[in-house]
């Protein structure tokens, strides 16, 4: 069982916590493409601390605020902030127009981590908010799907899954929350889910802002960055679920065991083949010896029978005996 757990850790993700039935933001896999990371227009939150780091950002109506005052209430576990990085546009709310999100269904939250390769870290909670231009909270996604404290809760990932070709770990809204947020982020009535909104609402939504609160633990590295992207600019590849990982891990363990036994089996088979060949050679040798003895005995009998007739014996060797017998049997030799 320990080997199985280690294999699952090496292969990818260990999902802990509740199912997505009561979810809001949901861990969806790995994101690749464009539109995430420091230096682009959609970075919302950057945090850093060890071993636990957390941060919040929201819009007050006139400016961004961070820390405990920006954290939404009612979350489990609670997020109190304090580890936000605010330099070089690392933490700030973004307007719907800036992030380019077209609907709740297309909203993707990307977590880019700076952790040592192969280490495990846990996202205990993650909550997204939409705020009006005046600072009112229009929408909050609530606690993350499977939120909690490890080992019983939280979403635990292997940092090595994030490669140079990926933007990071992707989180999306469940169907209910995606439908609920459309009323506050849709700006184009032609987009699926946005058709029932008035032109005035669509225009006002462009100025609404996206805020975020996050809580991570088991961290040992640098800055963790959260960005908002549209599904049109990123590709989300699902991470295998635990059942798939378990099956794959068992398969790898079976292949390893088979690989270790195979040379031994091949060696035993080779030894058996050698012994079988030796037995066959010995049987063939005994058979040939038996035939030779029988032939010699027959020649001796013939020689003795002809010697009894009075013919001289010129030699006693078996070779001479055979020659003598053959000569005595040959008509020309007998008449000479």
Rosetta blueprint (number, residue, H / E / L):
1 X L
2 X H
3 X H
4 X H
5 X H
6 X H
7 X H
8 X H
9 X H
10 X H
11 X H
12 X L
13 X L
14 X E
15 X E
16 X L
17 X L
18 X L
19 X L
20 X H
21 X H
22 X H
23 X L
24 X L
25 X E
26 X E
27 X E
28 X E
29 X E
30 X E
31 X E
32 X E
33 X E
34 X L
35 X L
36 X L
37 X L
38 X L
39 X L
40 X L
41 X L
42 X L
43 X E
44 X E
45 X E
46 X E
47 X E
48 X L
49 X L
50 X L
51 X L
52 X E
53 X E
54 X E
55 X E
56 X E
57 X E
58 X E
59 X E
60 X L
61 X L
62 X L
63 X L
64 X E
65 X E
66 X E
67 X L
68 X H
69 X H
70 X H
71 X L
72 X L
73 X L
74 X L
75 X L
76 X L
77 X L
78 X L
79 X L
80 X L
81 X L
82 X L
83 X L
84 X E
85 X L
86 X L
87 X H
88 X H
89 X H
90 X L
91 X L
92 X L
93 X L
94 X E
95 X E
96 X H
97 X H
98 X H
99 X H
100 X L
101 X L
102 X L
103 X L
104 X L
105 X L
106 X L
107 X E
108 X E
109 X E
110 X E
111 X E
112 X E
113 X L
114 X L
115 X L
116 X L
117 X L
118 X L
119 X L
120 X E
121 X E
122 X E
123 X E
124 X E
125 X E
126 X E
127 X E
128 X E
129 X E
130 X E
131 X E
132 X L
133 X L
134 X L
135 X L
136 X L
137 X E
138 X E
139 X E
140 X E
141 X L
142 X L
143 X L
144 X L
145 X L
146 X L
147 X L
148 X L
149 X L
150 X L
151 X L
152 X L
153 X L
154 X L
155 X E
156 X E
157 X E
158 X E
159 X H
160 X H
161 X H
162 X L
163 X L
164 X L
165 X L
166 X L
167 X L
168 X E
169 X E
170 X E
171 X E
172 X E
173 X E
174 X L
175 X H
176 X H
177 X H
178 X H
179 X H
180 X H
181 X H
182 X H
183 X H
184 X H
185 X H
186 X L
187 X L
188 X L
189 X L
190 X L
191 X L
192 X L
193 X L
194 X L
195 X L
196 X L
197 X L
198 X L
199 X H
200 X H
201 X H
202 X H
203 X H
204 X H
205 X H
206 X L
207 X L
208 X L
209 X E
210 X E
211 X E
212 X E
213 X E
214 X E
215 X E
216 X E
217 X E
218 X L
219 X L
220 X L
221 X L
222 X L
223 X L
224 X E
225 X E
226 X E
227 X E
228 X E
229 X E
230 X E
231 X L
232 X L
233 X L
234 X E
235 X E
236 X E
237 X E
238 X L
239 X L
240 X L
241 X L
242 X H
243 X H
244 X H
245 X H
246 X H
247 X H
248 X H
249 X H
250 X H
251 X H
252 X H
253 X H
254 X H
255 X H
256 X H
257 X H
258 X H
259 X H
260 X H
261 X H
262 X H
263 X H
264 X H
265 X H
266 X H
267 X H
268 X H
269 X H
270 X H
271 X H
272 X H
273 X H
274 X H
275 X H
276 X H
277 X H
278 X H
279 X H
280 X H
281 X H
282 X H
283 X H
284 X H
285 X H
286 X H
287 X H
288 X H
289 X H
290 X H
291 X H
292 X H
293 X H
294 X H
295 X H
296 X H
297 X H
298 X H
299 X H
300 X H
301 X H
302 X H
303 X H
304 X H
305 X H
306 X H
307 X H
308 X L
309 X L
310 X L
311 X L
312 X L
313 X L
314 X L
315 X L
316 X L
317 X L
318 X H
319 X H
320 X H
321 X H
322 X H
323 X H
324 X H
325 X H
326 X H
327 X H
328 X H
329 X H
330 X L
331 X H
332 X H
333 X H
334 X H
335 X H
336 X L
